């Protein structure tokens, strides 16, 4: 594989990572909207469904945050490769 082909692959990976970061950000916004809705609609339910569901949604949000951070680190590493 030539240097030009390698750089083309790196650029393609960079674009894909940026797209995944954007999709995660969109999903996180939707997830946060869902957390607000659950809190508003189920607040004080007798079986604590509101707290259970909100807790699960927070776990999802934390996982998405970690995934996004890992993708950003990968993106930074690819930028360093491009600058070599």
PDB file as gemmi writes it, atoms N, CA and C in Angstrom:
CRYST1    1.000    1.000    1.000  90.00  90.00  90.00 P 1                      
ATOM      1  N   UNK A   1       0.849  -1.160   0.000  1.00  0.00           N  
ATOM      2  CA  UNK A   1       0.000   0.000   0.000  1.00  0.00           C  
ATOM      3  C   UNK A   1       0.906   1.238   0.000  1.00  0.00           C  
ATOM      4  N   UNK A   2       0.607   2.133  -0.885  1.00  0.00           N  
ATOM      5  CA  UNK A   2       1.418   3.347  -0.996  1.00  0.00           C  
ATOM      6  C   UNK A   2       1.050   4.339   0.114  1.00  0.00           C  
ATOM      7  N   UNK A   3       1.899   5.328   0.281  1.00  0.00           N  
ATOM      8  CA  UNK A   3       1.639   6.367   1.274  1.00  0.00           C  
ATOM      9  C   UNK A   3       0.343   7.106   0.947  1.00  0.00           C  
ATOM     10  N   UNK A   4       0.109   7.352  -0.323  1.00  0.00           N  
ATOM     11  CA  UNK A   4      -1.116   8.039  -0.747  1.00  0.00           C  
ATOM     12  C   UNK A   4      -2.356   7.215  -0.379  1.00  0.00           C  
ATOM     13  N   UNK A   5      -2.287   5.907  -0.611  1.00  0.00           N  
ATOM     14  CA  UNK A   5      -3.412   5.037  -0.266  1.00  0.00           C  
ATOM     15  C   UNK A   5      -3.625   4.994   1.251  1.00  0.00           C  
ATOM     16  N   UNK A   6      -2.526   4.960   1.974  1.00  0.00           N  
ATOM     17  CA  UNK A   6      -2.618   4.943   3.431  1.00  0.00           C  
ATOM     18  C   UNK A   6      -3.278   6.217   3.946  1.00  0.00           C  
ATOM     19  N   UNK A   7      -2.855   7.353   3.412  1.00  0.00           N  
ATOM     20  CA  UNK A   7      -3.457   8.623   3.829  1.00  0.00           C  
ATOM     21  C   UNK A   7      -4.933   8.699   3.445  1.00  0.00           C  
ATOM     22  N   UNK A   8      -5.279   8.124   2.298  1.00  0.00           N  
ATOM     23  CA  UNK A   8      -6.689   8.090   1.890  1.00  0.00           C  
ATOM     24  C   UNK A   8      -7.507   7.249   2.872  1.00  0.00           C  
ATOM     25  N   UNK A   9      -6.950   6.120   3.304  1.00  0.00           N  
ATOM     26  CA  UNK A   9      -7.633   5.273   4.285  1.00  0.00           C  
ATOM     27  C   UNK A   9      -7.782   5.998   5.624  1.00  0.00           C  
ATOM     28  N   UNK A  10      -6.725   6.692   6.030  1.00  0.00           N  
ATOM     29  CA  UNK A  10      -6.773   7.444   7.284  1.00  0.00           C  
ATOM     30  C   UNK A  10      -7.852   8.524   7.202  1.00  0.00           C  
ATOM     31  N   UNK A  11      -7.924   9.211   6.083  1.00  0.00           N  
ATOM     32  CA  UNK A  11      -8.949  10.251   5.901  1.00  0.00           C  
ATOM     33  C   UNK A  11     -10.351   9.654   5.937  1.00  0.00           C  
ATOM     34  N   UNK A  12     -10.519   8.492   5.310  1.00  0.00           N  
ATOM     35  CA  UNK A  12     -11.828   7.827   5.325  1.00  0.00           C  
ATOM     36  C   UNK A  12     -12.210   7.430   6.752  1.00  0.00           C  
ATOM     37  N   UNK A  13     -11.245   6.910   7.495  1.00  0.00           N  
ATOM     38  CA  UNK A  13     -11.507   6.559   8.891  1.00  0.00           C  
ATOM     39  C   UNK A  13     -11.862   7.794   9.713  1.00  0.00           C  
ATOM     40  N   UNK A  14     -11.168   8.873   9.449  1.00  0.00           N  
ATOM     41  CA  UNK A  14     -11.428  10.134  10.151  1.00  0.00           C  
ATOM     42  C   UNK A  14     -12.868  10.595   9.910  1.00  0.00           C  
ATOM     43  N   UNK A  15     -13.314  10.532   8.672  1.00  0.00           N  
ATOM     44  CA  UNK A  15     -14.691  10.934   8.349  1.00  0.00           C  
ATOM     45  C   UNK A  15     -15.704  10.020   9.038  1.00  0.00           C  
ATOM     46  N   UNK A  16     -15.424   8.728   9.037  1.00  0.00           N  
ATOM     47  CA  UNK A  16     -16.339   7.776   9.674  1.00  0.00           C  
ATOM     48  C   UNK A  16     -16.420   8.019  11.183  1.00  0.00           C  
ATOM     49  N   UNK A  17     -15.292   8.284  11.796  1.00  0.00           N  
ATOM     50  CA  UNK A  17     -15.287   8.568  13.231  1.00  0.00           C  
ATOM     51  C   UNK A  17     -16.081   9.836  13.520  1.00  0.00           C  
ATOM     52  N   UNK A  18     -15.874  10.866  12.735  1.00  0.00           N  
ATOM     53  CA  UNK A  18     -16.619  12.114  12.939  1.00  0.00           C  
ATOM     54  C   UNK A  18     -18.124  11.885  12.789  1.00  0.00           C  
ATOM     55  N   UNK A  19     -18.515  11.043  11.847  1.00  0.00           N  
ATOM     56  CA  UNK A  19     -19.932  10.715  11.665  1.00  0.00           C  
ATOM     57  C   UNK A  19     -20.475   9.978  12.890  1.00  0.00           C  
ATOM     58  N   UNK A  20     -19.705   9.036  13.419  1.00  0.00           N  
ATOM     59  CA  UNK A  20     -20.142   8.301  14.600  1.00  0.00           C  
ATOM     60  C   UNK A  20     -20.267   9.225  15.812  1.00  0.00           C  
ATOM     61  N   UNK A  21     -19.338  10.156  15.956  1.00  0.00           N  
ATOM     62  CA  UNK A  21     -19.414  11.126  17.047  1.00  0.00           C  
ATOM     63  C   UNK A  21     -20.690  11.957  16.916  1.00  0.00           C  
ATOM     64  N   UNK A  22     -21.015  12.368  15.694  1.00  0.00           N  
ATOM     65  CA  UNK A  22     -22.238  13.139  15.461  1.00  0.00           C  
ATOM     66  C   UNK A  22     -23.485  12.313  15.804  1.00  0.00           C  
ATOM     67  N   UNK A  23     -23.505  11.051  15.387  1.00  0.00           N  
ATOM     68  CA  UNK A  23     -24.655  10.191  15.679  1.00  0.00           C  
ATOM     69  C   UNK A  23     -24.821   9.974  17.182  1.00  0.00           C  
ATOM     70  N   UNK A  24     -23.713   9.787  17.878  1.00  0.00           N  
ATOM     71  CA  UNK A  24     -23.782   9.619  19.329  1.00  0.00           C  
ATOM     72  C   UNK A  24     -24.322  10.886  19.978  1.00  0.00           C  
ATOM     73  N   UNK A  25     -23.859  12.038  19.535  1.00  0.00           N  
ATOM     74  CA  UNK A  25     -24.342  13.308  20.094  1.00  0.00           C  
ATOM     75  C   UNK A  25     -25.846  13.453  19.865  1.00  0.00           C  
ATOM     76  N   UNK A  26     -26.313  13.095  18.680  1.00  0.00           N  
ATOM     77  CA  UNK A  26     -27.752  13.156  18.390  1.00  0.00           C  
ATOM     78  C   UNK A  26     -28.532  12.216  19.305  1.00  0.00           C  
ATOM     79  N   UNK A  27     -28.015  11.003  19.476  1.00  0.00           N  
ATOM     80  CA  UNK A  27     -28.691  10.026  20.323  1.00  0.00           C  
ATOM     81  C   UNK A  27     -28.688  10.480  21.778  1.00  0.00           C  
ATOM     82  N   UNK A  28     -27.586  11.076  22.221  1.00  0.00           N  
ATOM     83  CA  UNK A  28     -27.527  11.575  23.601  1.00  0.00           C  
ATOM     84  C   UNK A  28     -28.573  12.658  23.828  1.00  0.00           C  
ATOM     85  N   UNK A  29     -28.754  13.544  22.857  1.00  0.00           N  
ATOM     86  CA  UNK A  29     -29.789  14.579  22.997  1.00  0.00           C  
ATOM     87  C   UNK A  29     -31.171  13.933  23.132  1.00  0.00           C  
ATOM     88  N   UNK A  30     -31.437  12.932  22.310  1.00  0.00           N  
ATOM     89  CA  UNK A  30     -32.713  12.227  22.375  1.00  0.00           C  
ATOM     90  C   UNK A  30     -32.869  11.514  23.720  1.00  0.00           C  
ATOM     91  N   UNK A  31     -31.803  10.903  24.182  1.00  0.00           N  
ATOM     92  CA  UNK A  31     -31.825  10.204  25.463  1.00  0.00           C  
ATOM     93  C   UNK A  31     -32.092  11.182  26.610  1.00  0.00           C  
ATOM     94  N   UNK A  32     -31.489  12.349  26.558  1.00  0.00           N  
ATOM     95  CA  UNK A  32     -31.719  13.356  27.594  1.00  0.00           C  
ATOM     96  C   UNK A  32     -33.164  13.852  27.565  1.00  0.00           C  
ATOM     97  N   UNK A  33     -33.724  13.988  26.361  1.00  0.00           N  
ATOM     98  CA  UNK A  33     -35.144  14.342  26.248  1.00  0.00           C  
ATOM     99  C   UNK A  33     -36.008  13.261  26.891  1.00  0.00           C  
ATOM    100  N   UNK A  34     -35.647  12.002  26.659  1.00  0.00           N  
ATOM    101  CA  UNK A  34     -36.392  10.894  27.255  1.00  0.00           C  
ATOM    102  C   UNK A  34     -36.287  10.910  28.778  1.00  0.00           C  
ATOM    103  N   UNK A  35     -35.119  11.247  29.310  1.00  0.00           N  
ATOM    104  CA  UNK A  35     -34.962  11.332  30.764  1.00  0.00           C  
ATOM    105  C   UNK A  35     -35.882  12.406  31.343  1.00  0.00           C  
ATOM    106  N   UNK A  36     -35.943  13.545  30.664  1.00  0.00           N  
ATOM    107  CA  UNK A  36     -36.835  14.616  31.136  1.00  0.00           C  
ATOM    108  C   UNK A  36     -38.296  14.166  31.076  1.00  0.00           C  
ATOM    109  N   UNK A  37     -38.666  13.487  30.003  1.00  0.00           N  
ATOM    110  CA  UNK A  37     -40.040  13.006  29.850  1.00  0.00           C  
ATOM    111  C   UNK A  37     -40.391  11.997  30.939  1.00  0.00           C  
ATOM    112  N   UNK A  38     -39.495  11.065  31.191  1.00  0.00           N  
ATOM    113  CA  UNK A  38     -39.736  10.062  32.234  1.00  0.00           C  
ATOM    114  C   UNK A  38     -39.904  10.741  33.586  1.00  0.00           C  
ATOM    115  N   UNK A  39     -39.032  11.686  33.873  1.00  0.00           N  
ATOM    116  CA  UNK A  39     -39.107  12.394  35.153  1.00  0.00           C  
ATOM    117  C   UNK A  39     -40.433  13.131  35.286  1.00  0.00           C  
ATOM    118  N   UNK A  40     -40.855  13.772  34.214  1.00  0.00           N  
ATOM    119  CA  UNK A  40     -42.100  14.544  34.242  1.00  0.00           C  
ATOM    120  C   UNK A  40     -43.327  13.642  34.326  1.00  0.00           C  
ATOM    121  N   UNK A  41     -43.368  12.612  33.499  1.00  0.00           N  
ATOM    122  CA  UNK A  41     -44.576  11.792  33.381  1.00  0.00           C  
ATOM    123  C   UNK A  41     -44.708  10.724  34.461  1.00  0.00           C  
ATOM    124  N   UNK A  42     -43.602  10.184  34.933  1.00  0.00           N  
ATOM    125  CA  UNK A  42     -43.683   9.073  35.881  1.00  0.00           C  
ATOM    126  C   UNK A  42     -43.252   9.451  37.289  1.00  0.00           C  
ATOM    127  N   UNK A  43     -43.025  10.718  37.530  1.00  0.00           N  
ATOM    128  CA  UNK A  43     -42.518  11.149  38.832  1.00  0.00           C  
ATOM    129  C   UNK A  43     -43.418  10.663  39.956  1.00  0.00           C  
ATOM    130  N   UNK A  44     -42.792  10.009  40.918  1.00  0.00           N  
ATOM    131  CA  UNK A  44     -43.525   9.559  42.091  1.00  0.00           C  
ATOM    132  C   UNK A  44     -44.380   8.329  41.866  1.00  0.00           C  
ATOM    133  N   UNK A  45     -44.084   7.531  40.857  1.00  0.00           N  
ATOM    134  CA  UNK A  45     -44.882   6.324  40.638  1.00  0.00           C  
ATOM    135  C   UNK A  45     -44.735   5.396  41.849  1.00  0.00           C  
ATOM    136  N   UNK A  46     -45.770   4.642  42.113  1.00  0.00           N  
ATOM    137  CA  UNK A  46     -45.786   3.802  43.315  1.00  0.00           C  
ATOM    138  C   UNK A  46     -44.680   2.748  43.317  1.00  0.00           C  
ATOM    139  N   UNK A  47     -44.340   2.239  42.180  1.00  0.00           N  
ATOM    140  CA  UNK A  47     -43.325   1.181  42.110  1.00  0.00           C  
ATOM    141  C   UNK A  47     -41.959   1.727  41.718  1.00  0.00           C  
ATOM    142  N   UNK A  48     -41.797   3.023  41.800  1.00  0.00           N  
ATOM    143  CA  UNK A  48     -40.513   3.695  41.513  1.00  0.00           C  
ATOM    144  C   UNK A  48     -40.010   3.442  40.096  1.00  0.00           C  
ATOM    145  N   UNK A  49     -40.941   3.281  39.158  1.00  0.00           N  
ATOM    146  CA  UNK A  49     -40.535   3.089  37.768  1.00  0.00           C  
ATOM    147  C   UNK A  49     -39.764   4.294  37.246  1.00  0.00           C  
ATOM    148  N   UNK A  50     -40.127   5.474  37.740  1.00  0.00           N  
ATOM    149  CA  UNK A  50     -39.442   6.681  37.283  1.00  0.00           C  
ATOM    150  C   UNK A  50     -37.962   6.625  37.630  1.00  0.00           C  
ATOM    151  N   UNK A  51     -37.646   6.263  38.867  1.00  0.00           N  
ATOM    152  CA  UNK A  51     -36.238   6.203  39.276  1.00  0.00           C  
ATOM    153  C   UNK A  51     -35.491   5.081  38.574  1.00  0.00           C  
ATOM    154  N   UNK A  52     -36.146   3.948  38.401  1.00  0.00           N  
ATOM    155  CA  UNK A  52     -35.516   2.816  37.724  1.00  0.00           C  
ATOM    156  C   UNK A  52     -35.199   3.161  36.272  1.00  0.00           C  
ATOM    157  N   UNK A  53     -36.170   3.695  35.576  1.00  0.00           N  
ATOM    158  CA  UNK A  53     -35.973   4.034  34.165  1.00  0.00           C  
ATOM    159  C   UNK A  53     -34.964   5.167  34.005  1.00  0.00           C  
ATOM    160  N   UNK A  54     -35.046   6.169  34.863  1.00  0.00           N  
ATOM    161  CA  UNK A  54     -34.091   7.273  34.797  1.00  0.00           C  
ATOM    162  C   UNK A  54     -32.677   6.775  35.068  1.00  0.00           C  
ATOM    163  N   UNK A  55     -32.540   5.866  36.012  1.00  0.00           N  
ATOM    164  CA  UNK A  55     -31.224   5.294  36.306  1.00  0.00           C  
ATOM    165  C   UNK A  55     -30.660   4.573  35.090  1.00  0.00           C  
ATOM    166  N   UNK A  56     -31.503   3.800  34.416  1.00  0.00           N  
ATOM    167  CA  UNK A  56     -31.052   3.081  33.207  1.00  0.00           C  
ATOM    168  C   UNK A  56     -30.647   4.064  32.109  1.00  0.00           C  
ATOM    169  N   UNK A  57     -31.437   5.108  31.944  1.00  0.00           N  
ATOM    170  CA  UNK A  57     -31.122   6.106  30.919  1.00  0.00           C  
ATOM    171  C   UNK A  57     -29.825   6.842  31.248  1.00  0.00           C  
ATOM    172  N   UNK A  58     -29.557   7.066  32.528  1.00  0.00           N  
ATOM    173  CA  UNK A  58     -28.287   7.687  32.927  1.00  0.00           C  
ATOM    174  C   UNK A  58     -27.113   6.764  32.597  1.00  0.00           C  
ATOM    175  N   UNK A  59     -27.296   5.463  32.814  1.00  0.00           N  
ATOM    176  CA  UNK A  59     -26.241   4.504  32.467  1.00  0.00           C  
ATOM    177  C   UNK A  59     -25.969   4.529  30.963  1.00  0.00           C  
ATOM    178  N   UNK A  60     -27.030   4.600  30.182  1.00  0.00           N  
ATOM    179  CA  UNK A  60     -26.876   4.694  28.724  1.00  0.00           C  
ATOM    180  C   UNK A  60     -26.108   5.962  28.367  1.00  0.00           C  
ATOM    181  N   UNK A  61     -26.474   7.070  28.986  1.00  0.00           N  
ATOM    182  CA  UNK A  61     -25.809   8.336  28.706  1.00  0.00           C  
ATOM    183  C   UNK A  61     -24.328   8.277  29.074  1.00  0.00           C  
ATOM    184  N   UNK A  62     -24.021   7.681  30.217  1.00  0.00           N  
ATOM    185  CA  UNK A  62     -22.615   7.545  30.624  1.00  0.00           C  
ATOM    186  C   UNK A  62     -21.834   6.699  29.622  1.00  0.00           C  
ATOM    187  N   UNK A  63     -22.442   5.623  29.170  1.00  0.00           N  
ATOM    188  CA  UNK A  63     -21.793   4.760  28.183  1.00  0.00           C  
ATOM    189  C   UNK A  63     -21.562   5.494  26.869  1.00  0.00           C  
ATOM    190  N   UNK A  64     -22.545   6.261  26.447  1.00  0.00           N  
ATOM    191  CA  UNK A  64     -22.401   7.046  25.218  1.00  0.00           C  
ATOM    192  C   UNK A  64     -21.311   8.101  25.362  1.00  0.00           C  
ATOM    193  N   UNK A  65     -21.216   8.695  26.533  1.00  0.00           N  
ATOM    194  CA  UNK A  65     -20.165   9.685  26.780  1.00  0.00           C  
ATOM    195  C   UNK A  65     -18.793   9.038  26.659  1.00  0.00           C  
ATOM    196  N   UNK A  66     -18.627   7.876  27.282  1.00  0.00           N  
ATOM    197  CA  UNK A  66     -17.336   7.174  27.192  1.00  0.00           C  
ATOM    198  C   UNK A  66     -17.020   6.784  25.754  1.00  0.00           C  
ATOM    199  N   UNK A  67     -18.018   6.336  25.015  1.00  0.00           N  
ATOM    200  CA  UNK A  67     -17.804   5.969  23.610  1.00  0.00           C  
ATOM    201  C   UNK A  67     -17.387   7.174  22.787  1.00  0.00           C  
ATOM    202  N   UNK A  68     -18.048   8.281  23.006  1.00  0.00           N  
ATOM    203  CA  UNK A  68     -17.725   9.503  22.276  1.00  0.00           C  
ATOM    204  C   UNK A  68     -16.311   9.970  22.600  1.00  0.00           C  
ATOM    205  N   UNK A  69     -15.931   9.898  23.866  1.00  0.00           N  
ATOM    206  CA  UNK A  69     -14.577  10.298  24.258  1.00  0.00           C  
ATOM    207  C   UNK A  69     -13.526   9.402  23.606  1.00  0.00           C  
ATOM    208  N   UNK A  70     -13.798   8.100  23.542  1.00  0.00           N  
ATOM    209  CA  UNK A  70     -12.860   7.172  22.899  1.00  0.00           C  
ATOM    210  C   UNK A  70     -12.739   7.479  21.408  1.00  0.00           C  
ATOM    211  N   UNK A  71     -13.862   7.780  20.774  1.00  0.00           N  
ATOM    212  CA  UNK A  71     -13.822   8.132  19.355  1.00  0.00           C  
ATOM    213  C   UNK A  71     -13.055   9.431  19.125  1.00  0.00           C  
ATOM    214  N   UNK A  72     -13.206  10.377  20.028  1.00  0.00           N  
ATOM    215  CA  UNK A  72     -12.464  11.637  19.892  1.00  0.00           C  
ATOM    216  C   UNK A  72     -10.964  11.400  20.029  1.00  0.00           C  
ATOM    217  N   UNK A  73     -10.574  10.503  20.950  1.00  0.00           N  
ATOM    218  CA  UNK A  73      -9.149  10.171  21.076  1.00  0.00           C  
ATOM    219  C   UNK A  73      -8.641   9.494  19.806  1.00  0.00           C  
ATOM    220  N   UNK A  74      -9.450   8.610  19.235  1.00  0.00           N  
ATOM    221  CA  UNK A  74      -9.064   7.954  17.980  1.00  0.00           C  
ATOM    222  C   UNK A  74      -8.943   8.977  16.859  1.00  0.00           C  
ATOM    223  N   UNK A  75      -9.854   9.920  16.827  1.00  0.00           N  
ATOM    224  CA  UNK A  75      -9.814  10.973  15.816  1.00  0.00           C  
ATOM    225  C   UNK A  75      -8.545  11.805  15.959  1.00  0.00           C  
ATOM    226  N   UNK A  76      -8.187  12.140  17.190  1.00  0.00           N  
ATOM    227  CA  UNK A  76      -6.952  12.896  17.428  1.00  0.00           C  
ATOM    228  C   UNK A  76      -5.727  12.106  16.975  1.00  0.00           C  
ATOM    229  N   UNK A  77      -5.728  10.810  17.241  1.00  0.00           N  
ATOM    230  CA  UNK A  77      -4.606   9.967  16.822  1.00  0.00           C  
ATOM    231  C   UNK A  77      -4.497   9.922  15.300  1.00  0.00           C  
ATOM    232  N   UNK A  78      -5.627   9.851  14.622  1.00  0.00           N  
ATOM    233  CA  UNK A  78      -5.600   9.847  13.155  1.00  0.00           C  
ATOM    234  C   UNK A  78      -5.095  11.177  12.609  1.00  0.00           C  
ATOM    235  N   UNK A  79      -5.450  12.259  13.274  1.00  0.00           N  
ATOM    236  CA  UNK A  79      -4.927  13.569  12.845  1.00  0.00           C  
ATOM    237  C   UNK A  79      -3.408  13.610  12.972  1.00  0.00           C  
ATOM    238  N   UNK A  80      -2.897  13.013  14.030  1.00  0.00           N  
ATOM    239  CA  UNK A  80      -1.442  12.965  14.209  1.00  0.00           C  
ATOM    240  C   UNK A  80      -0.790  12.155  13.098  1.00  0.00           C  
ATOM    241  N   UNK A  81      -1.421  11.061  12.700  1.00  0.00           N  
ATOM    242  CA  UNK A  81      -0.897  10.243  11.598  1.00  0.00           C  
ATOM    243  C   UNK A  81      -0.898  11.057  10.311  1.00  0.00           C  
ATOM    244  N   UNK A  82      -1.961  11.798  10.074  1.00  0.00           N  
ATOM    245  CA  UNK A  82      -2.041  12.610   8.860  1.00  0.00           C  
ATOM    246  C   UNK A  82      -0.961  13.684   8.825  1.00  0.00           C  
ATOM    247  N   UNK A  83      -0.547  14.156   9.981  1.00  0.00           N  
ATOM    248  CA  UNK A  83       0.439  15.234  10.044  1.00  0.00           C  
ATOM    249  C   UNK A  83       1.889  14.745  10.000  1.00  0.00           C  
ATOM    250  N   UNK A  84       2.079  13.456   9.958  1.00  0.00           N  
ATOM    251  CA  UNK A  84       3.453  12.916   9.907  1.00  0.00           C  
ATOM    252  C   UNK A  84       4.077  13.202   8.558  1.00  0.00           C  
TER     253      UNK A  84                                                      
END                                                                             
